[in-house]
Amino acid sequence: MGDGQLQRPIEFNDRYSQSTYHQLGIVAQEQREWATAASHYNRAGVGQRTITTGALKGLAGVPGF
């Protein structure tokens, strides 16, 4: 710890952990940490397909993303 990173493991596959991973993905995306954002979004089960870092980078210039 101490580096500003969230170190708490999320162990349950329920709506609360999905919500948490989704929120972590939003924060990582806002910080332009594409690989971290994609990982969190995928763990949250966002969308029908796997989210890639390239897809997130492509959204970087879109208003609201």
C-alpha positions as CSV (number, residue, x, y, z in Angstrom):
1,M,0.0,0.0,0.0
2,G,1.0,3.6,0.2
3,D,1.2,4.2,-3.5
4,G,-2.4,5.4,-3.8
5,Q,-3.6,2.1,-5.2
6,L,-6.7,0.3,-3.8
7,Q,-5.3,-3.0,-2.4
8,R,-8.5,-4.5,-1.1
9,P,-9.4,-7.8,-2.9
10,I,-12.9,-8.2,-4.0
11,E,-13.9,-11.9,-3.6
12,F,-17.6,-12.2,-4.2
13,N,-19.2,-12.5,-7.6
14,D,-22.4,-10.6,-6.8
15,R,-24.0,-7.3,-7.8
16,Y,-22.0,-5.4,-5.2
17,S,-18.6,-6.6,-6.4
18,Q,-19.7,-6.0,-10.0
19,S,-20.7,-2.4,-9.1
20,T,-17.4,-1.9,-7.3
21,Y,-15.4,-3.2,-10.3
22,H,-17.4,-1.0,-12.6
23,Q,-16.7,2.1,-10.5
24,L,-13.0,1.2,-10.4
25,G,-13.1,0.9,-14.2
26,I,-14.6,4.4,-14.5
27,V,-11.9,5.9,-12.2
28,A,-9.1,4.1,-14.1
29,Q,-10.5,5.2,-17.4
30,E,-10.6,8.8,-16.2
31,Q,-7.0,8.5,-15.2
32,R,-6.2,7.1,-18.7
33,E,-5.0,3.8,-17.2
34,W,-6.4,1.8,-20.0
35,A,-5.3,-1.7,-19.1
36,T,-6.5,-1.3,-15.5
37,A,-9.8,0.1,-16.7
38,A,-10.3,-2.8,-19.1
39,S,-9.5,-5.3,-16.4
40,H,-12.0,-3.8,-14.0
41,Y,-14.7,-3.5,-16.6
42,N,-14.2,-7.1,-17.7
43,R,-14.3,-8.3,-14.1
44,A,-17.5,-6.4,-13.6
45,G,-19.0,-8.2,-16.6
46,V,-19.8,-4.9,-18.4
47,G,-21.0,-5.5,-21.9
48,Q,-21.4,-8.7,-24.0
49,R,-17.8,-8.8,-25.2
50,T,-14.4,-8.4,-23.7
51,I,-13.4,-4.8,-23.4
52,T,-9.9,-4.0,-24.8
53,T,-7.5,-1.2,-24.0
54,G,-7.7,-0.2,-27.7
55,A,-11.5,0.3,-27.4
56,L,-11.1,2.4,-24.3
57,K,-8.4,4.6,-25.9
58,G,-10.7,5.1,-28.9
59,L,-13.3,6.5,-26.5
60,A,-10.9,9.0,-24.9
61,G,-11.8,11.8,-27.3
62,V,-15.6,11.2,-27.1
63,P,-17.5,13.7,-24.9
64,G,-18.8,11.9,-21.8
65,F,-16.1,9.2,-21.8
